Amino acid sequence: MNTTPPTNTPADAGGRPVRLGLRENWPQFTLLVVVNVCVGGLVGLERTTVPLIGSETFGLTSDLAVFSFIIAFGLTKAFTNLAAGALTARFRRKQLLVAGWLIGIPVPFALAYAPSWGWIVAANVLLGLNQGLTWSMTVNMKIDLVGPSRRGLATGLNEAAGYTAVGVTALLTGYLATGYGLRPIPELIGVVFVAAGLALALAVRDTGAHVALELASHTNALPTGEHTGLRTTFTRTSWHNRSLRGASQAGLVNNLNDGLTWGVFPLLFTDHGLGLAAVGLIKGLYPILWGLGQISTGHLADRVGRKPLIVHGMLVQAAGFVLALALLDRPLLAGILSAVLLGVGTAMVYPALIASISDHAHPAWRANALGTYRFWRDIGYAAGALVAGVLADALGLSATVIAAAVLTAVSGLLAARWITEHQPAAR
């Protein structure tokens, strides 16, 4: 049931009365979905070609050196996510969204024309800043609009839009690279994403009044003396609260998987005879299923709870890594089946984790809790690339896939132990 505003309903900046709910806010919600298509499309530029640019264009021989662009991206995005929650106390969400797009303007040009690998790494610092601000704001603003009863669906639609765009762009860049080379044509489609994302961000209305309405109608008052600052919320989310801790570690390992496959799979499957188009298919299929699957899994998380999807989703991902190695003598089949399980498993996990964090966080400190969770989740990109680089240089690419399978299974078991359900009362 959607929230009916009280008599003293807050109004937005244009003086329009504010209501919570997907139906009541569908125009702005839809606009934010399209914005996140552009967000995902920009990072999708790198999924197929950039690891190969490192090894083939710039002649890097160390896997760790090749994966350094993912480490730069992951660390920057993680810390930007953390800062984004605190920045919402000083700036409007729309201002941060627009700032993220302005920072992203040089990225496609740097990827297309970088004269050295250092430029690629620097472009990924800017990409991390862009993604941390834009993706954080789109998910926060959607949660603001729909209220407590539709968080799973809202986050599912948000992540579906972004990761479907990641996958489609990865697939497209693979085919473009086959016909036109690794650079610059595949990367320059990012100019379209930046221009459209910035224009749409300027058209979005801020959601601060929706947060005020939810705070006014929240059934649980903030406990006396409970601090809402970033430092307190960081420790609460990272360790003190078992459910928040369980969700944070699962998010970290989930994106560790993504960071590892981002760097390893193009090299692994090209080593086993696949061409750029086939690698693009594998790298595209994973996030497309991840994205589209969240439309249903986000809704399912509102019906059956968050924990079952989180635990089983992590185990499905672990099985995907096992298949990638077990069938490697038939590399295309191995890649496709692995991508399917990784995509489906991640689709189960992603919206349920964000919804679980939102369930256990009071609206007064929810933005900081989400920022903390997204910090740990996106540290996974850097951790995955670092683990992959070290293990690949020492033991080979297959060892990194085995490590990912073990870590993912263990993470699922920890989530089963730590996370509890906390469904908000219907309004």
Backbone torsions as a table, in degrees:
resi	resn	phi	psi	omega
1	MET	NA	137.6	-179.8
2	ASN	-81.3	154.3	-177.8
3	THR	-76.7	130.4	172.2
4	THR	-92.3	124.7	-173.9
5	PRO	-68.5	146.7	176.0
6	PRO	-71.0	176.9	-176.0
7	THR	-58.2	-40.3	-179.6
8	ASN	-91.0	52.6	-177.7
9	THR	-59.8	130.5	174.3
10	PRO	-62.8	154.4	176.1
11	ALA	-117.1	154.6	178.0
12	ASP	-81.5	-174.4	-174.4
13	ALA	-63.0	-23.4	178.8
14	GLY	-91.4	5.6	-180.0
15	GLY	83.1	7.1	-179.8
16	ARG	-81.8	136.1	177.5
17	PRO	-63.7	146.2	-172.8
18	VAL	-107.6	134.6	172.8
19	ARG	-130.6	151.6	175.6
20	LEU	-95.4	145.9	177.3
21	GLY	136.1	149.8	-179.7
22	LEU	-67.8	-43.9	-178.7
23	ARG	-64.0	-40.8	-177.7
24	GLU	-68.9	-24.8	-173.6
25	ASN	-121.3	23.4	-172.4
26	TRP	-60.7	-34.5	179.4
27	PRO	-63.2	-46.5	179.2
28	GLN	-68.9	-37.6	178.5
29	PHE	-61.3	-45.4	179.9
30	THR	-62.9	-41.4	178.3
31	LEU	-60.3	-41.6	179.3
32	LEU	-67.9	-33.1	175.2
33	VAL	-61.1	-44.8	-179.8
34	VAL	-65.8	-38.0	176.2
35	VAL	-57.5	-42.2	-177.0
36	ASN	-73.5	-21.6	169.4
37	VAL	-60.1	-43.8	178.6
38	CYS	-66.9	-38.5	178.1
39	VAL	-60.0	-49.6	-179.7
40	GLY	-66.4	-37.6	179.8
41	GLY	-61.1	-37.1	-178.3
42	LEU	-65.0	-43.8	179.9
43	VAL	-76.2	-22.8	177.2
44	GLY	-66.2	-18.0	177.1
45	LEU	-55.0	-29.3	-169.0
46	GLU	-95.3	-11.8	-167.3
47	ARG	-64.2	-35.0	-175.7
48	THR	-101.5	-43.6	-165.4
49	THR	-93.7	-34.7	-168.3
50	VAL	-64.3	-41.6	175.5
51	PRO	-58.5	-35.4	179.5
52	LEU	-75.6	-30.4	173.1
53	ILE	-61.0	-41.1	179.1
54	GLY	-62.6	-46.2	-175.7
55	SER	-81.0	-36.9	-173.5
56	GLU	-96.3	-41.3	-177.7
57	THR	-81.4	-45.2	-176.2
58	PHE	-101.5	-0.2	172.2
59	GLY	67.7	29.0	178.7
60	LEU	-71.4	132.9	-177.8
61	THR	-104.1	-18.6	179.0
62	SER	-92.8	129.2	177.5
63	ASP	-62.8	-36.0	178.8
64	LEU	-63.1	-39.0	177.7
65	ALA	-65.2	-40.7	177.8
66	VAL	-61.6	-41.9	-176.0
67	PHE	-80.4	0.1	-178.3
68	SER	-62.2	-28.1	179.1
69	PHE	-67.4	-33.0	177.9
70	ILE	-71.9	-38.0	177.5
71	ILE	-61.6	-45.8	178.9
72	ALA	-60.9	-44.8	178.7
73	PHE	-62.1	-49.6	-175.4
74	GLY	-63.2	-45.0	-179.9
75	LEU	-64.6	-44.8	-178.9
76	THR	-64.6	-44.9	-179.8
77	LYS	-64.2	-40.3	-179.0
78	ALA	-61.5	-49.7	-178.7
79	PHE	-69.2	-30.8	175.7
80	THR	-68.3	-40.0	174.6
81	ASN	-56.5	-44.6	-178.8
82	LEU	-63.9	-43.9	-179.9
83	ALA	-69.3	-30.5	-175.8
84	ALA	-60.9	-39.8	178.4
85	GLY	-61.5	-44.2	179.0
86	ALA	-68.4	-35.6	-178.5
87	LEU	-66.3	-24.3	178.5
88	THR	-65.9	-17.2	176.1
89	ALA	-77.8	-17.0	-176.9
90	ARG	-113.6	-26.4	-177.2
91	PHE	-128.3	154.8	175.3
92	ARG	-72.2	152.1	-179.0
93	ARG	-59.0	-39.7	-179.3
94	LYS	-62.7	-39.7	179.2
95	GLN	-60.8	-41.3	179.7
96	LEU	-69.6	-35.8	177.8
97	LEU	-63.0	-46.8	179.4
98	VAL	-64.5	-41.3	179.0
99	ALA	-59.5	-39.9	178.5
100	GLY	-60.5	-40.1	179.7
101	TRP	-71.2	-35.6	177.3
102	LEU	-62.8	-39.4	178.9
103	ILE	-65.7	-30.8	-175.9
104	GLY	-79.9	-7.7	-175.0
105	ILE	-56.1	-43.6	-176.8
106	PRO	-73.9	-13.2	-167.9
107	VAL	-59.0	-55.1	-176.7
108	PRO	-61.8	-33.9	179.3
109	PHE	-68.6	-40.3	178.8
110	ALA	-64.8	-42.7	179.0
111	LEU	-64.0	-36.8	-175.8
112	ALA	-75.6	-35.5	-169.5
113	TYR	-124.0	10.3	-177.3
114	ALA	-54.9	128.7	179.6
115	PRO	-81.8	-12.3	-179.9
116	SER	-150.5	165.2	-179.1
117	TRP	-64.8	-29.4	178.1
118	GLY	-60.2	-33.1	176.4
119	TRP	-66.9	-36.9	177.6
120	ILE	-63.7	-43.2	178.4
121	VAL	-63.6	-43.3	178.4
122	ALA	-62.9	-39.2	177.2
123	ALA	-61.1	-32.3	179.7
124	ASN	-76.5	-23.2	170.0
125	VAL	-65.0	-46.0	176.9
126	LEU	-63.9	-39.7	178.6
127	LEU	-63.8	-38.6	177.3
128	GLY	-63.3	-42.2	175.9
129	LEU	-62.4	-45.0	178.8
130	ASN	-59.5	-49.2	-176.3
131	GLN	-68.7	-38.3	179.7
132	GLY	-62.0	-41.2	-179.6
133	LEU	-77.9	-47.8	-173.1
134	THR	-71.7	-45.7	-178.2
135	TRP	-69.5	-38.9	177.3
136	SER	-60.2	-43.3	-177.1
137	MET	-71.9	-37.7	179.5
138	THR	-64.7	-40.5	-179.5
139	VAL	-71.8	-39.9	177.8
140	ASN	-63.5	-42.7	-177.7
141	MET	-67.8	-35.8	176.8
142	LYS	-67.3	-42.5	177.1
143	ILE	-62.3	-40.1	176.7
144	ASP	-58.2	-43.2	-173.4
145	LEU	-69.6	-40.9	-169.1
146	VAL	-89.1	-20.1	-177.3
147	GLY	81.0	-177.4	-169.9
148	PRO	-68.4	-30.6	-168.5
149	SER	-79.7	-10.7	-177.2
150	ARG	-128.8	28.7	-177.7
151	ARG	-63.7	-42.8	-179.0
152	GLY	-60.8	-45.8	179.0
153	LEU	-64.1	-42.9	-178.5
154	ALA	-62.0	-47.0	-179.5
155	THR	-69.5	-34.4	177.0
156	GLY	-61.4	-45.8	179.5
157	LEU	-66.1	-39.6	178.7
158	ASN	-61.9	-51.0	-177.5
159	GLU	-70.5	-31.8	177.2
160	ALA	-61.5	-45.4	-179.9
161	ALA	-61.5	-46.8	-176.4
162	GLY	-66.6	-47.6	-173.2
163	TYR	-81.4	-24.5	170.1
164	THR	-64.4	-40.2	176.8
165	ALA	-65.3	-37.8	175.0
166	VAL	-56.8	-48.2	-176.3
167	GLY	-67.2	-45.5	-179.8
168	VAL	-62.5	-40.2	179.4
169	THR	-68.1	-39.7	176.5
170	ALA	-61.3	-42.0	178.3
171	LEU	-64.2	-44.6	-178.5
172	LEU	-64.6	-43.0	-179.4
173	THR	-65.7	-32.8	176.8
174	GLY	-62.7	-44.2	178.9
175	TYR	-70.0	-38.6	177.4
176	LEU	-64.7	-39.0	179.4
177	ALA	-65.3	-32.3	177.6
178	THR	-63.0	-40.0	-176.7
179	GLY	-90.3	-29.9	-171.4
180	TYR	-122.5	-0.1	-178.1
181	GLY	94.8	168.4	-175.9
182	LEU	-65.2	-30.3	179.2
183	ARG	-143.6	159.9	-6.0
184	PRO	-96.4	-8.4	-171.6
185	ILE	-57.6	-47.7	-177.5
186	PRO	-58.9	-35.7	-175.7
187	GLU	-79.3	-27.4	-174.5
188	LEU	-72.7	-13.0	173.0
189	ILE	-65.4	-17.1	176.3
190	GLY	-63.7	-23.4	178.1
191	VAL	-60.7	-37.5	178.5
192	VAL	-63.5	-43.4	-179.7
193	PHE	-63.5	-42.8	-178.7
194	VAL	-65.3	-46.4	-178.1
195	ALA	-63.6	-45.7	-179.3
196	ALA	-67.6	-41.9	-179.2
197	GLY	-62.2	-42.8	179.4
198	LEU	-65.6	-44.0	-179.9
199	ALA	-62.5	-42.6	-179.6
200	LEU	-70.0	-37.0	178.8
201	ALA	-61.7	-36.1	178.2
202	LEU	-67.4	-24.9	-179.1
203	ALA	-87.3	-15.2	-178.1
204	VAL	-70.9	143.8	173.5
205	ARG	-92.8	144.7	180.0
206	ASP	-68.2	154.9	-175.5
207	THR	-112.3	17.0	-179.1
208	GLY	-58.1	-36.5	-179.9
209	ALA	-67.6	-30.2	177.8
210	HIS	-69.0	-37.7	175.4
211	VAL	-63.1	-42.1	179.2
212	ALA	-61.2	-39.0	179.3
213	LEU	-66.6	-43.4	179.6
214	GLU	-64.8	-40.6	176.9
215	LEU	-60.2	-40.9	-178.3
216	ALA	-66.6	-30.3	-175.5
217	SER	-105.8	5.7	-176.8
218	HIS	-66.1	133.4	-175.0
219	THR	-73.8	-25.6	-178.9
220	ASN	-107.8	112.0	177.9
221	ALA	-67.2	150.8	176.2
222	LEU	-64.5	124.1	-178.6
223	PRO	-56.5	143.9	179.7
224	THR	-59.3	129.4	178.2
225	GLY	84.2	-2.6	179.5
226	GLU	-77.0	121.9	-176.0
227	HIS	-82.6	146.6	-177.8
228	THR	-114.9	3.7	-176.9
229	GLY	-70.1	167.7	-175.7
230	LEU	-63.5	-43.4	-176.2
231	ARG	-62.5	-46.4	179.5
232	THR	-66.0	-43.5	-179.1
233	THR	-65.7	-35.2	179.0
234	PHE	-61.5	-47.7	-179.4
235	THR	-69.5	-36.6	178.3
236	ARG	-62.5	-44.6	-176.8
237	THR	-75.9	-35.6	-175.2
238	SER	-78.1	-30.7	-171.9
239	TRP	-144.5	-50.2	-168.2
240	HIS	-64.2	-40.6	179.1
241	ASN	-89.9	118.5	-173.6
242	ARG	-60.3	-42.7	-177.4
243	SER	-68.1	-42.4	177.9
244	LEU	-65.3	-38.2	176.4
245	ARG	-63.0	-43.7	-179.9
246	GLY	-62.9	-40.5	178.9
247	ALA	-69.1	-38.7	-178.1
248	SER	-65.3	-42.9	-180.0
249	GLN	-69.1	-34.7	177.6
250	ALA	-66.4	-39.4	177.2
251	GLY	-63.3	-40.6	178.7
252	LEU	-60.7	-48.3	-177.6
253	VAL	-69.0	-35.5	177.7
254	ASN	-58.6	-46.5	-179.6
255	ASN	-79.9	-20.2	167.7
256	LEU	-58.9	-42.3	176.5
257	ASN	-59.5	-44.9	-177.8
258	ASP	-65.3	-44.4	178.3
259	GLY	-62.4	-38.3	-179.6
260	LEU	-67.9	-46.7	-179.6
261	THR	-68.0	-32.6	178.2
262	TRP	-55.3	-45.2	-179.1
263	GLY	-87.8	-39.3	-169.9
264	VAL	-82.1	-44.7	-170.8
265	PHE	-60.6	-43.5	177.1
266	PRO	-58.9	-39.7	-179.9
267	LEU	-73.7	-41.6	-178.2
268	LEU	-62.2	-47.7	-173.9
269	PHE	-80.1	-28.8	172.6
270	THR	-69.6	-34.4	175.2
271	ASP	-61.4	-26.7	-179.9
272	HIS	-100.8	21.6	166.8
273	GLY	98.9	0.3	-179.3
274	LEU	-82.8	148.3	177.2
275	GLY	-90.9	-179.7	-176.0
276	LEU	-63.0	-38.4	-179.4
277	ALA	-64.3	-41.9	179.2
278	ALA	-67.2	-41.7	176.9
279	VAL	-63.9	-39.8	176.4
280	GLY	-61.1	-38.2	177.1
281	LEU	-62.2	-46.3	179.6
282	ILE	-63.8	-47.4	-177.6
283	LYS	-69.9	-25.4	177.5
284	GLY	-82.7	-37.4	-176.2
285	LEU	-63.3	-40.6	-179.4
286	TYR	-56.2	-59.4	-179.2
287	PRO	-72.4	-23.3	176.0
288	ILE	-65.3	-47.4	177.1
289	LEU	-65.7	-40.2	175.0
290	TRP	-56.3	-45.2	-178.0
291	GLY	-71.6	-56.7	-176.3
292	LEU	-63.9	-35.5	-178.9
293	GLY	-62.4	-26.4	-176.3
294	GLN	-71.3	-17.7	176.3
295	ILE	-61.7	-43.2	179.3
296	SER	-84.9	-38.1	-177.7
297	THR	-71.3	-30.7	175.5
298	GLY	-63.6	-43.8	176.6
299	HIS	-65.1	-40.1	-179.8
300	LEU	-63.4	-35.4	179.2
301	ALA	-62.9	-29.2	176.3
302	ASP	-74.2	-21.5	-175.0
303	ARG	-98.2	-44.5	-174.6
304	VAL	-104.5	-8.0	-178.8
305	GLY	104.9	167.3	-175.0
306	ARG	-85.4	-41.4	-169.9
307	LYS	-60.8	-46.2	-179.0
308	PRO	-57.9	-40.4	-179.8
309	LEU	-68.4	-38.8	-179.3
310	ILE	-65.0	-50.2	-175.8
311	VAL	-64.9	-51.1	-176.9
312	HIS	-69.5	-32.0	178.3
313	GLY	-64.1	-39.2	178.0
314	MET	-65.7	-38.4	179.8
315	LEU	-69.1	-36.5	176.1
316	VAL	-63.1	-41.3	177.2
317	GLN	-61.9	-41.8	178.6
318	ALA	-59.2	-40.6	178.0
319	ALA	-64.1	-33.0	177.7
320	GLY	-61.8	-39.8	177.5
321	PHE	-67.5	-38.3	178.4
322	VAL	-60.6	-44.3	179.6
323	LEU	-64.1	-35.9	-179.0
324	ALA	-57.8	-37.1	179.5
325	LEU	-87.8	-36.7	-175.7
326	ALA	-63.9	-30.0	-176.0
327	LEU	-111.0	21.1	-170.6
328	LEU	-67.0	-17.8	175.0
329	ASP	-70.6	-13.2	171.2
330	ARG	-122.0	78.4	-164.3
331	PRO	-61.1	-37.7	-179.6
332	LEU	-66.0	-44.0	177.6
333	LEU	-63.5	-43.3	179.5
334	ALA	-59.9	-45.2	-178.6
335	GLY	-65.1	-43.1	-178.0
336	ILE	-67.2	-47.6	-178.9
337	LEU	-64.8	-39.7	177.2
338	SER	-63.5	-43.2	179.2
339	ALA	-62.2	-38.2	179.5
340	VAL	-63.1	-49.5	-178.3
341	LEU	-67.8	-39.7	177.4
342	LEU	-64.0	-41.6	179.7
343	GLY	-65.7	-46.2	180.0
344	VAL	-65.2	-44.8	-179.5
345	GLY	-62.3	-41.0	179.3
346	THR	-69.4	-36.9	176.2
347	ALA	-61.0	-35.3	176.9
348	MET	-66.8	-38.9	-171.4
349	VAL	-81.5	-43.8	-163.4
350	TYR	-60.6	-57.1	-178.6
351	PRO	-69.1	-30.2	179.8
352	ALA	-66.1	-36.9	178.9
353	LEU	-66.2	-47.1	-179.5
354	ILE	-64.5	-41.1	178.7
355	ALA	-64.7	-37.2	179.0
356	SER	-64.8	-42.3	176.1
357	ILE	-60.3	-45.7	-179.4
358	SER	-62.8	-36.9	179.5
359	ASP	-61.6	-40.7	-172.9
360	HIS	-92.2	0.5	-178.3
361	ALA	-112.1	131.3	174.8
362	HIS	-66.9	143.9	179.6
363	PRO	-52.6	-27.9	-178.3
364	ALA	-66.9	-27.7	178.6
365	TRP	-127.0	16.9	-178.1
366	ARG	-64.5	-41.0	-179.1
367	ALA	-60.9	-39.8	177.5
368	ASN	-70.0	-35.7	177.3
369	ALA	-65.2	-43.9	177.0
370	LEU	-64.2	-38.3	177.2
371	GLY	-63.7	-39.6	177.7
372	THR	-65.6	-46.6	177.9
373	TYR	-58.6	-46.8	-178.9
374	ARG	-67.5	-27.4	172.8
375	PHE	-61.2	-53.7	-178.5
376	TRP	-65.1	-39.9	-179.7
377	ARG	-60.0	-44.6	-174.6
378	ASP	-86.8	-13.8	164.7
379	ILE	-59.4	-26.9	177.7
380	GLY	-57.4	-34.9	176.2
381	TYR	-57.9	-50.0	-179.3
382	ALA	-66.1	-42.1	179.6
383	ALA	-62.8	-41.9	179.6
384	GLY	-63.2	-43.6	179.6
385	ALA	-67.1	-38.5	179.5
386	LEU	-66.8	-47.5	178.0
387	VAL	-60.3	-44.7	-178.8
388	ALA	-62.7	-43.9	-178.1
389	GLY	-64.7	-45.0	-178.8
390	VAL	-66.1	-48.6	-178.4
391	LEU	-67.6	-39.6	-179.4
392	ALA	-65.1	-41.4	178.3
393	ASP	-67.0	-35.1	-175.9
394	ALA	-87.5	-41.5	-170.4
395	LEU	-123.7	-10.7	-179.4
396	GLY	107.0	163.8	-176.2
397	LEU	-64.9	-34.8	-178.2
398	SER	-62.9	-34.5	179.8
399	ALA	-62.5	-34.2	179.1
400	THR	-66.9	-35.4	179.6
401	VAL	-68.8	-40.6	177.1
402	ILE	-62.3	-44.4	179.3
403	ALA	-60.7	-40.7	179.6
404	ALA	-63.4	-40.6	179.6
405	ALA	-61.9	-44.5	-178.5
406	VAL	-66.5	-47.7	-179.1
407	LEU	-60.7	-38.9	-177.8
408	THR	-68.5	-41.9	178.1
409	ALA	-63.5	-43.0	178.5
410	VAL	-62.8	-40.8	179.1
411	SER	-61.7	-40.6	177.2
412	GLY	-61.2	-39.8	178.9
413	LEU	-68.1	-37.7	176.3
414	LEU	-65.0	-39.6	177.2
415	ALA	-61.8	-39.3	178.8
416	ALA	-63.6	-33.1	-178.6
417	ARG	-79.2	-38.3	-168.9
418	TRP	-96.4	-36.4	-171.1
419	ILE	-80.6	134.7	172.4
420	THR	-118.5	156.8	178.2
421	GLU	-81.6	145.0	175.9
422	HIS	-149.5	81.3	-179.2
423	GLN	-82.0	127.7	178.3
424	PRO	-67.1	149.5	178.0
425	ALA	-65.3	144.6	178.8
426	ALA	-66.3	140.8	178.3
427	ARG	-99.2	NA	NA
